[in-house]
Structures are given as structure tokens and as C-alpha cells.
Amino acid sequence: EIVFDEVRVPEDHFLGAPGKGLAISLGTLDGGRIGIGAQAVGIAQAALEESVTYAKEREQFGAPIARLQPIQWKLADMATDVAASRLLVYQAAQMKDRGVPFTKEAAMAKLYASEAAIRVVHHGLQIHGGYGYTKDYPIERLYRDARITTIYEGTSEVQRLVIARQLGL
């Protein structure tokens, strides 16, 4: 813990104008949302890779479960969610880099990527079966990691509100 008692900061050392701290901190949210979206993409990608590996190695009835169509469909959906999330994050980041308004796109990227990460990890847990809940496989940790991305930097509901406001609603 650090405590500053009676510390004076010269005005030329201020970050922004006095009384504008909230506005400055709110101005960082859009960039942060891109970062959280990217984190969610990484979590989802890891869950996909773990699940593909597991499906190829785990055998049931004398064959890898990767040969089962329901497993293939889950993996296809997972791969699609990861790719779509990545593109939304890239689009928002590119807009930020170009210096154009990106509030809506950052909220969309964070919303979609974080909720997609939950879906991807959920499918991964299903593919892993009972092993998905054990610490023997990283999928159980990835679920916890994915869940937090729907909460910080604004919940999914907040992201929907931001998007709706950007649509003029």
C-alpha cells in the first residue's frame, strides 16, 4: 500500500486538465475493449487447439472421436467463432490505428469475441467430456478465463448499450 499525504504535484506534471480525469479515463475504454476482445480470441483459439488435439487422440469404440460428425460440427463452429472474433478485433484495431472513430466497432469486437469465447470453451468442455472439468486438461481453466472477458471493461449488456447508442438509438 502506498499513501501520499500532503503531496503537491506541479501543474505542468498533470495528466490532462484538472477536473477532467473521468473524461480521460473514459477515453481509454474503447482501446481497452479491443484488448479484451483480443484476449478472448486467444482464449478461444487455445480452447479450439486443445479440443482438436484431444478429439484426435481420444478414442471411443476403436476410433478417434474426431471422426464423429457431432464432434466435427462442434469443432467447425468453434473455428468459425474464433475466425469471426479475430476479424472483428482486427477491424476495430485497424480503425483505432487510422485515427477514425471506433467506439461501436470496439464494443462489437469485445461483445462478440468474449461471448464467442464462452461458446467455444463450452463446446470444448463437451468434447472433453468428464475430463473437461479436471485440472488434467487446460479447458477447465480456459472456461474461467473466458468468463471474465464478458465482465470487465464493461459487461456484455453494457457493450450492447454502447452499440445501440452508436446506432442512434
VOKOLZA-164516 format. One record per residue (C-alpha): residue number from 1; residue in one letter; y, x, z. Coordinates in nm, 4 decimals, always signed. Example, Ala and Ser with C-alpha at 12.3 -4.5 7.8 and 13.67 -1.06 7.14 Angstrom:
BEGIN
<lose><num>1</num><residu>A</residu><py>-0.4500</py><px>+1.2300</px><pz>+0.7800</pz></lose>
<lose><num>2</num><residu>S</residu><py>-0.1060</py><px>+1.3670</px><pz>+0.7140</pz></lose>
# end
This chain:
BEGIN
<lose><num>1</num><residu>E</residu><py>+0.0000</py><px>+0.0000</px><pz>+0.0000</pz></lose>
<lose><num>2</num><residu>I</residu><py>+0.3455</py><px>+0.1251</px><pz>-0.0900</pz></lose>
<lose><num>3</num><residu>V</residu><py>+0.6527</py><px>-0.0172</px><pz>+0.0802</pz></lose>
<lose><num>4</num><residu>F</residu><py>+1.0093</py><px>+0.0619</px><pz>-0.0216</pz></lose>
<lose><num>5</num><residu>D</residu><py>+1.2696</py><px>-0.0107</px><pz>+0.2465</pz></lose>
<lose><num>6</num><residu>E</residu><py>+1.6374</py><px>+0.0134</px><pz>+0.1588</pz></lose>
<lose><num>7</num><residu>V</residu><py>+1.5698</py><px>+0.1899</px><pz>-0.1710</pz></lose>
<lose><num>8</num><residu>R</residu><py>+1.8502</py><px>+0.1746</px><pz>-0.4242</pz></lose>
<lose><num>9</num><residu>V</residu><py>+1.7872</py><px>+0.2061</px><pz>-0.7954</pz></lose>
<lose><num>10</num><residu>P</residu><py>+2.0817</py><px>+0.3117</px><pz>-1.0140</pz></lose>
<lose><num>11</num><residu>E</residu><py>+2.1704</py><px>+0.0516</px><pz>-1.2757</pz></lose>
<lose><num>12</num><residu>D</residu><py>+2.1009</py><px>+0.2939</px><pz>-1.5612</pz></lose>
<lose><num>13</num><residu>H</residu><py>+1.7377</py><px>+0.3081</px><pz>-1.4389</pz></lose>
<lose><num>14</num><residu>F</residu><py>+1.6840</py><px>-0.0695</px><pz>-1.4561</pz></lose>
<lose><num>15</num><residu>L</residu><py>+1.4269</py><px>-0.2053</px><pz>-1.6977</pz></lose>
<lose><num>16</num><residu>G</residu><py>+1.6285</py><px>-0.4787</px><pz>-1.8643</pz></lose>
<lose><num>17</num><residu>A</residu><py>+1.9283</py><px>-0.6586</px><pz>-1.7259</pz></lose>
<lose><num>18</num><residu>P</residu><py>+1.9438</py><px>-0.7686</px><pz>-1.3622</pz></lose>
<lose><num>19</num><residu>G</residu><py>+1.8055</py><px>-1.1201</px><pz>-1.3210</pz></lose>
<lose><num>20</num><residu>K</residu><py>+1.6070</py><px>-1.1022</px><pz>-1.6468</pz></lose>
<lose><num>21</num><residu>G</residu><py>+1.2760</py><px>-0.9811</px><pz>-1.5011</pz></lose>
<lose><num>22</num><residu>L</residu><py>+1.0943</py><px>-1.3095</px><pz>-1.5582</pz></lose>
<lose><num>23</num><residu>A</residu><py>+1.2022</py><px>-1.3252</px><pz>-1.9213</pz></lose>
<lose><num>24</num><residu>I</residu><py>+1.0893</py><px>-0.9657</px><pz>-1.9721</pz></lose>
<lose><num>25</num><residu>S</residu><py>+0.7508</py><px>-1.0273</px><pz>-1.8125</pz></lose>
<lose><num>26</num><residu>L</residu><py>+0.7000</py><px>-1.3470</px><pz>-2.0122</pz></lose>
<lose><num>27</num><residu>G</residu><py>+0.7753</py><px>-1.1474</px><pz>-2.3257</pz></lose>
<lose><num>28</num><residu>T</residu><py>+0.4660</py><px>-0.9370</px><pz>-2.2651</pz></lose>
<lose><num>29</num><residu>L</residu><py>+0.2268</py><px>-1.2330</px><pz>-2.2632</pz></lose>
<lose><num>30</num><residu>D</residu><py>+0.1796</py><px>-1.2557</px><pz>-2.6394</pz></lose>
<lose><num>31</num><residu>G</residu><py>+0.0775</py><px>-0.8924</px><pz>-2.6697</pz></lose>
<lose><num>32</num><residu>G</residu><py>-0.1467</py><px>-0.9285</px><pz>-2.3678</pz></lose>
<lose><num>33</num><residu>R</residu><py>-0.3183</py><px>-1.2252</px><pz>-2.5273</pz></lose>
<lose><num>34</num><residu>I</residu><py>-0.4099</py><px>-1.0104</px><pz>-2.8250</pz></lose>
<lose><num>35</num><residu>G</residu><py>-0.5565</py><px>-0.7552</px><pz>-2.5851</pz></lose>
<lose><num>36</num><residu>I</residu><py>-0.7633</py><px>-1.0170</px><pz>-2.4040</pz></lose>
<lose><num>37</num><residu>G</residu><py>-0.8809</py><px>-1.1518</px><pz>-2.7399</pz></lose>
<lose><num>38</num><residu>A</residu><py>-0.9914</py><px>-0.8009</px><pz>-2.8346</pz></lose>
<lose><num>39</num><residu>Q</residu><py>-1.1721</py><px>-0.7654</px><pz>-2.5030</pz></lose>
<lose><num>40</num><residu>A</residu><py>-1.3530</py><px>-1.0943</px><pz>-2.5688</pz></lose>
<lose><num>41</num><residu>V</residu><py>-1.4538</py><px>-0.9713</px><pz>-2.9158</pz></lose>
<lose><num>42</num><residu>G</residu><py>-1.6013</py><px>-0.6571</px><pz>-2.7615</pz></lose>
<lose><num>43</num><residu>I</residu><py>-1.7955</py><px>-0.8574</px><pz>-2.5058</pz></lose>
<lose><num>44</num><residu>A</residu><py>-1.9272</py><px>-1.0923</px><pz>-2.7740</pz></lose>
<lose><num>45</num><residu>Q</residu><py>-2.0200</py><px>-0.8006</px><pz>-3.0008</pz></lose>
<lose><num>46</num><residu>A</residu><py>-2.2139</py><px>-0.6371</px><pz>-2.7166</pz></lose>
<lose><num>47</num><residu>A</residu><py>-2.3965</py><px>-0.9646</px><pz>-2.6442</pz></lose>
<lose><num>48</num><residu>L</residu><py>-2.4840</py><px>-1.0003</px><pz>-3.0119</pz></lose>
<lose><num>49</num><residu>E</residu><py>-2.6167</py><px>-0.6443</px><pz>-3.0364</pz></lose>
<lose><num>50</num><residu>E</residu><py>-2.8186</py><px>-0.6800</px><pz>-2.7150</pz></lose>
<lose><num>51</num><residu>S</residu><py>-2.9637</py><px>-1.0087</px><pz>-2.8357</pz></lose>
<lose><num>52</num><residu>V</residu><py>-3.0592</py><px>-0.8779</px><pz>-3.1798</pz></lose>
<lose><num>53</num><residu>T</residu><py>-3.2341</py><px>-0.5800</px><pz>-3.0216</pz></lose>
<lose><num>54</num><residu>Y</residu><py>-3.4114</py><px>-0.7996</px><pz>-2.7684</pz></lose>
<lose><num>55</num><residu>A</residu><py>-3.5210</py><px>-1.0512</px><pz>-3.0343</pz></lose>
<lose><num>56</num><residu>K</residu><py>-3.6698</py><px>-0.7732</px><pz>-3.2467</pz></lose>
<lose><num>57</num><residu>E</residu><py>-3.8574</py><px>-0.6203</px><pz>-2.9510</pz></lose>
<lose><num>58</num><residu>R</residu><py>-3.9707</py><px>-0.9272</px><pz>-2.7564</pz></lose>
<lose><num>59</num><residu>E</residu><py>-4.2972</py><px>-1.0658</px><pz>-2.8825</pz></lose>
<lose><num>60</num><residu>Q</residu><py>-4.4359</py><px>-1.4156</px><pz>-2.8394</pz></lose>
<lose><num>61</num><residu>F</residu><py>-4.7610</py><px>-1.5327</px><pz>-2.9960</pz></lose>
<lose><num>62</num><residu>G</residu><py>-4.8148</py><px>-1.1902</px><pz>-3.1510</pz></lose>
<lose><num>63</num><residu>A</residu><py>-4.4807</py><px>-1.1595</px><pz>-3.3333</pz></lose>
<lose><num>64</num><residu>P</residu><py>-4.1193</py><px>-1.0715</px><pz>-3.2509</pz></lose>
<lose><num>65</num><residu>I</residu><py>-3.9141</py><px>-1.3754</px><pz>-3.1527</pz></lose>
<lose><num>66</num><residu>A</residu><py>-3.6642</py><px>-1.2655</px><pz>-3.4183</pz></lose>
<lose><num>67</num><residu>R</residu><py>-3.8995</py><px>-1.4256</px><pz>-3.6722</pz></lose>
<lose><num>68</num><residu>L</residu><py>-3.8480</py><px>-1.7687</px><pz>-3.5180</pz></lose>
<lose><num>69</num><residu>Q</residu><py>-3.5944</py><px>-1.9777</px><pz>-3.7072</pz></lose>
<lose><num>70</num><residu>P</residu><py>-3.4204</py><px>-2.1152</px><pz>-3.3953</pz></lose>
<lose><num>71</num><residu>I</residu><py>-3.3600</py><px>-1.7572</px><pz>-3.2772</pz></lose>
<lose><num>72</num><residu>Q</residu><py>-3.2329</py><px>-1.6591</px><pz>-3.6220</pz></lose>
<lose><num>73</num><residu>W</residu><py>-2.9921</py><px>-1.9552</px><pz>-3.6196</pz></lose>
<lose><num>74</num><residu>K</residu><py>-2.8572</py><px>-1.8611</px><pz>-3.2775</pz></lose>
<lose><num>75</num><residu>L</residu><py>-2.8046</py><px>-1.5026</px><pz>-3.3916</pz></lose>
<lose><num>76</num><residu>A</residu><py>-2.6349</py><px>-1.6218</px><pz>-3.7116</pz></lose>
<lose><num>77</num><residu>D</residu><py>-2.3985</py><px>-1.8431</px><pz>-3.5111</pz></lose>
<lose><num>78</num><residu>M</residu><py>-2.3287</py><px>-1.5551</px><pz>-3.2740</pz></lose>
<lose><num>79</num><residu>A</residu><py>-2.2480</py><px>-1.3185</px><pz>-3.5611</pz></lose>
<lose><num>80</num><residu>T</residu><py>-2.0186</py><px>-1.5779</px><pz>-3.7184</pz></lose>
<lose><num>81</num><residu>D</residu><py>-1.8294</py><px>-1.6316</px><pz>-3.3922</pz></lose>
<lose><num>82</num><residu>V</residu><py>-1.7840</py><px>-1.2570</px><pz>-3.3483</pz></lose>
<lose><num>83</num><residu>A</residu><py>-1.6530</py><px>-1.2120</px><pz>-3.7033</pz></lose>
<lose><num>84</num><residu>A</residu><py>-1.4140</py><px>-1.5086</px><pz>-3.6845</pz></lose>
<lose><num>85</num><residu>S</residu><py>-1.2822</py><px>-1.3922</px><pz>-3.3475</pz></lose>
<lose><num>86</num><residu>R</residu><py>-1.2262</py><px>-1.0398</px><pz>-3.4740</pz></lose>
<lose><num>87</num><residu>L</residu><py>-1.0288</py><px>-1.1660</px><pz>-3.7738</pz></lose>
<lose><num>88</num><residu>L</residu><py>-0.8040</py><px>-1.3843</px><pz>-3.5581</pz></lose>
<lose><num>89</num><residu>V</residu><py>-0.7332</py><px>-1.0905</px><pz>-3.3271</pz></lose>
<lose><num>90</num><residu>Y</residu><py>-0.6634</py><px>-0.8608</px><pz>-3.6243</pz></lose>
<lose><num>91</num><residu>Q</residu><py>-0.4278</py><px>-1.1165</px><pz>-3.7771</pz></lose>
<lose><num>92</num><residu>A</residu><py>-0.2272</py><px>-1.1532</px><pz>-3.4551</pz></lose>
<lose><num>93</num><residu>A</residu><py>-0.2142</py><px>-0.7757</px><pz>-3.4063</pz></lose>
<lose><num>94</num><residu>Q</residu><py>-0.1001</py><px>-0.7224</px><pz>-3.7634</pz></lose>
<lose><num>95</num><residu>M</residu><py>+0.1781</py><px>-0.9765</px><pz>-3.7190</pz></lose>
<lose><num>96</num><residu>K</residu><py>+0.2879</py><px>-0.8031</px><pz>-3.3983</pz></lose>
<lose><num>97</num><residu>D</residu><py>+0.2884</py><px>-0.4672</px><pz>-3.5784</pz></lose>
<lose><num>98</num><residu>R</residu><py>+0.5016</py><px>-0.6141</px><pz>-3.8569</pz></lose>
<lose><num>99</num><residu>G</residu><py>+0.7527</py><px>-0.7463</px><pz>-3.6060</pz></lose>
<lose><num>100</num><residu>V</residu><py>+0.7160</py><px>-1.1102</px><pz>-3.7098</pz></lose>
<lose><num>101</num><residu>P</residu><py>+0.6739</py><px>-1.3955</px><pz>-3.4590</pz></lose>
<lose><num>102</num><residu>F</residu><py>+0.3133</py><px>-1.4120</px><pz>-3.3424</pz></lose>
<lose><num>103</num><residu>T</residu><py>+0.3106</py><px>-1.6380</px><pz>-3.0362</pz></lose>
<lose><num>104</num><residu>K</residu><py>+0.0907</py><px>-1.9038</px><pz>-3.1967</pz></lose>
<lose><num>105</num><residu>E</residu><py>-0.1475</py><px>-1.6523</px><pz>-3.3529</pz></lose>
<lose><num>106</num><residu>A</residu><py>-0.1826</py><px>-1.4571</px><pz>-3.0258</pz></lose>
<lose><num>107</num><residu>A</residu><py>-0.2660</py><px>-1.7776</px><pz>-2.8387</pz></lose>
<lose><num>108</num><residu>M</residu><py>-0.5129</py><px>-1.8791</px><pz>-3.1106</pz></lose>
<lose><num>109</num><residu>A</residu><py>-0.6790</py><px>-1.5370</px><pz>-3.1040</pz></lose>
<lose><num>110</num><residu>K</residu><py>-0.7129</py><px>-1.5394</px><pz>-2.7257</pz></lose>
<lose><num>111</num><residu>L</residu><py>-0.8311</py><px>-1.9006</px><pz>-2.7142</pz></lose>
<lose><num>112</num><residu>Y</residu><py>-1.0874</py><px>-1.8706</px><pz>-2.9909</pz></lose>
<lose><num>113</num><residu>A</residu><py>-1.2170</py><px>-1.5249</px><pz>-2.9019</pz></lose>
<lose><num>114</num><residu>S</residu><py>-1.2571</py><px>-1.5979</px><pz>-2.5311</pz></lose>
<lose><num>115</num><residu>E</residu><py>-1.4320</py><px>-1.9310</px><pz>-2.5878</pz></lose>
<lose><num>116</num><residu>A</residu><py>-1.6442</py><px>-1.7776</px><pz>-2.8654</pz></lose>
<lose><num>117</num><residu>A</residu><py>-1.7484</py><px>-1.5006</px><pz>-2.6257</pz></lose>
<lose><num>118</num><residu>I</residu><py>-1.8739</py><px>-1.7673</px><pz>-2.3854</pz></lose>
<lose><num>119</num><residu>R</residu><py>-2.0743</py><px>-1.9327</px><pz>-2.6673</pz></lose>
<lose><num>120</num><residu>V</residu><py>-2.2148</py><px>-1.6009</px><pz>-2.7868</pz></lose>
<lose><num>121</num><residu>V</residu><py>-2.3225</py><px>-1.4914</px><pz>-2.4408</pz></lose>
<lose><num>122</num><residu>H</residu><py>-2.4692</py><px>-1.8360</px><pz>-2.3745</pz></lose>
<lose><num>123</num><residu>H</residu><py>-2.6848</py><px>-1.8054</px><pz>-2.6866</pz></lose>
<lose><num>124</num><residu>G</residu><py>-2.7751</py><px>-1.4516</px><pz>-2.5799</pz></lose>
<lose><num>125</num><residu>L</residu><py>-2.8895</py><px>-1.5777</px><pz>-2.2420</pz></lose>
<lose><num>126</num><residu>Q</residu><py>-3.1035</py><px>-1.8383</px><pz>-2.4141</pz></lose>
<lose><num>127</num><residu>I</residu><py>-3.2603</py><px>-1.5762</px><pz>-2.6402</pz></lose>
<lose><num>128</num><residu>H</residu><py>-3.3386</py><px>-1.3564</px><pz>-2.3407</pz></lose>
<lose><num>129</num><residu>G</residu><py>-3.4941</py><px>-1.6484</px><pz>-2.1544</pz></lose>
<lose><num>130</num><residu>G</residu><py>-3.5516</py><px>-1.5842</px><pz>-1.7857</pz></lose>
<lose><num>131</num><residu>Y</residu><py>-3.4748</py><px>-1.2159</px><pz>-1.8343</pz></lose>
<lose><num>132</num><residu>G</residu><py>-3.1186</py><px>-1.3103</px><pz>-1.9202</pz></lose>
<lose><num>133</num><residu>Y</residu><py>-3.0485</py><px>-1.3770</px><pz>-1.5548</pz></lose>
<lose><num>134</num><residu>T</residu><py>-3.1817</py><px>-1.0474</px><pz>-1.4266</pz></lose>
<lose><num>135</num><residu>K</residu><py>-2.9969</py><px>-0.7203</px><pz>-1.3939</pz></lose>
<lose><num>136</num><residu>D</residu><py>-3.2625</py><px>-0.5594</px><pz>-1.6134</pz></lose>
<lose><num>137</num><residu>Y</residu><py>-3.0566</py><px>-0.6644</px><pz>-1.9159</pz></lose>
<lose><num>138</num><residu>P</residu><py>-2.6772</py><px>-0.6449</px><pz>-1.9529</pz></lose>
<lose><num>139</num><residu>I</residu><py>-2.6466</py><px>-1.0016</px><pz>-2.0825</pz></lose>
<lose><num>140</num><residu>E</residu><py>-2.6012</py><px>-1.1412</px><pz>-1.7301</pz></lose>
<lose><num>141</num><residu>R</residu><py>-2.3007</py><px>-0.9125</px><pz>-1.6710</pz></lose>
<lose><num>142</num><residu>L</residu><py>-2.1590</py><px>-0.9944</px><pz>-2.0122</pz></lose>
<lose><num>143</num><residu>Y</residu><py>-2.1526</py><px>-1.3621</px><pz>-1.9150</pz></lose>
<lose><num>144</num><residu>R</residu><py>-1.9346</py><px>-1.2844</px><pz>-1.6132</pz></lose>
<lose><num>145</num><residu>D</residu><py>-1.7164</py><px>-1.0573</px><pz>-1.8236</pz></lose>
<lose><num>146</num><residu>A</residu><py>-1.6749</py><px>-1.3246</px><pz>-2.0914</pz></lose>
<lose><num>147</num><residu>R</residu><py>-1.5877</py><px>-1.5963</px><pz>-1.8435</pz></lose>
<lose><num>148</num><residu>I</residu><py>-1.2835</py><px>-1.4159</px><pz>-1.7042</pz></lose>
<lose><num>149</num><residu>T</residu><py>-1.1301</py><px>-1.3875</px><pz>-2.0527</pz></lose>
<lose><num>150</num><residu>T</residu><py>-1.0874</py><px>-1.7668</px><pz>-2.0574</pz></lose>
<lose><num>151</num><residu>I</residu><py>-0.8800</py><px>-1.7451</px><pz>-1.7388</pz></lose>
<lose><num>152</num><residu>Y</residu><py>-0.6396</py><px>-1.4517</px><pz>-1.7256</pz></lose>
<lose><num>153</num><residu>E</residu><py>-0.3304</py><px>-1.4175</px><pz>-1.9464</pz></lose>
<lose><num>154</num><residu>G</residu><py>-0.3340</py><px>-1.7973</px><pz>-1.9434</pz></lose>
<lose><num>155</num><residu>T</residu><py>-0.6309</py><px>-2.0325</px><pz>-1.9324</pz></lose>
<lose><num>156</num><residu>S</residu><py>-0.7706</py><px>-2.1925</px><pz>-2.2445</pz></lose>
<lose><num>157</num><residu>E</residu><py>-0.5746</py><px>-2.5058</px><pz>-2.1599</pz></lose>
<lose><num>158</num><residu>V</residu><py>-0.2524</py><px>-2.3033</px><pz>-2.1448</pz></lose>
<lose><num>159</num><residu>Q</residu><py>-0.3337</py><px>-2.1482</px><pz>-2.4839</pz></lose>
<lose><num>160</num><residu>R</residu><py>-0.3787</py><px>-2.4958</px><pz>-2.6311</pz></lose>
<lose><num>161</num><residu>L</residu><py>-0.0416</py><px>-2.5953</px><pz>-2.4883</pz></lose>
<lose><num>162</num><residu>V</residu><py>+0.1249</py><px>-2.2853</px><pz>-2.6370</pz></lose>
<lose><num>163</num><residu>I</residu><py>-0.0310</py><px>-2.3577</px><pz>-2.9768</pz></lose>
<lose><num>164</num><residu>A</residu><py>+0.0724</py><px>-2.7245</px><pz>-2.9638</pz></lose>
<lose><num>165</num><residu>R</residu><py>+0.4309</py><px>-2.6276</px><pz>-2.8782</pz></lose>
<lose><num>166</num><residu>Q</residu><py>+0.4350</py><px>-2.3805</px><pz>-3.1664</pz></lose>
<lose><num>167</num><residu>L</residu><py>+0.3294</py><px>-2.6692</px><pz>-3.3905</pz></lose>
<lose><num>168</num><residu>G</residu><py>+0.6387</py><px>-2.8558</px><pz>-3.2766</pz></lose>
<lose><num>169</num><residu>L</residu><py>+0.4561</py><px>-3.0997</px><pz>-3.0505</pz></lose>
# end
